[in-house]
Amino acid sequence: NAGVTQTPKFRILKIGQSMTLQCTQDMNHNYMYWYRQDPGMGLKLIYYSVGAGITDKGEVPNGYNVSRSTTEDFPLRLELAAPSQTSVYFCASSYSGEGYTFGSGTRLTVV
Amino acid sequence: GENVEQHPSTLSVQEGDSAVIKCTYSDSASNYFPWYKQELGKRPQLIIDIRSNVGEKKDQRIAVTLNKTAKHFSLHITETQPEDSAVYFCAATQSEQFYFGTGTSLTVIP
């Protein structure tokens, strides 16, 4: 049982480049989330999903897109990277909307 | 949406002393309040949670209290140890979305 797996762990992007952050969970959780964590700040919700085929915006969705084609996978897409997107990104999942399990995070730098 | 405020932002205590971290929330409909511990460079991990039908919950050296009327909840760590040093986040929710506080950096001085 691997839990929540995120890839890559680190990435440097140039302004305007695109990339996809991968997130997979093997706990059969319905709920999945993407958060960003800026230095000295709390976690801000980007997007979430309550099940396959359903996604919703969180507090800070601009500049990001998601899809949920399967229960296991919830990739986060950055289309035109900007310096403001430099952050640590965490994927999380839960069975009932409580007690998140977080992935190990992706540290993204946009230069 | 919900607004969660967390205080203090930093806290230093001597080993063996107690530490208290406080959070307030704005939405009276919030009914679930988890606390997460994040060690440096690691992922946040759930350490304790409380639901709105309970006033207090304890797990060994960690306890959480909830005052629904005043809309605040607190994390209490007793007999602190150096391994308790981390950033602690509170959160509040009444739906699928969690709203996190900005975190408290706790340092336990040996």
Chai-1 contact restraints between the chains, C-beta under 6 A:
chainA,res_idxA,chainB,res_idxB,connection_type,confidence,min_distance_angstrom,max_distance_angstrom,comment,restraint_id
A,M41,B,T102,contact,1.0,0.0,6.0,A-B,restraint_1
A,G42,B,F100,contact,1.0,0.0,6.0,A-B,restraint_2
A,G42,B,G101,contact,1.0,0.0,6.0,A-B,restraint_3
A,G42,B,T102,contact,1.0,0.0,6.0,A-B,restraint_4
A,G42,B,G103,contact,1.0,0.0,6.0,A-B,restraint_5
A,L43,B,F100,contact,1.0,0.0,6.0,A-B,restraint_6
A,L45,B,Q97,contact,1.0,0.0,6.0,A-B,restraint_7
A,Y48,B,E96,contact,1.0,0.0,6.0,A-B,restraint_8
A,V50,B,E96,contact,1.0,0.0,6.0,A-B,restraint_9
A,G97,B,E96,contact,1.0,0.0,6.0,A-B,restraint_10
A,E98,B,Y32,contact,1.0,0.0,6.0,A-B,restraint_11
A,G99,B,L46,contact,1.0,0.0,6.0,A-B,restraint_12
A,F102,B,R43,contact,1.0,0.0,6.0,A-B,restraint_13
A,F102,B,P44,contact,1.0,0.0,6.0,A-B,restraint_14
A,S104,B,R43,contact,1.0,0.0,6.0,A-B,restraint_15
A,G105,B,R43,contact,1.0,0.0,6.0,A-B,restraint_16
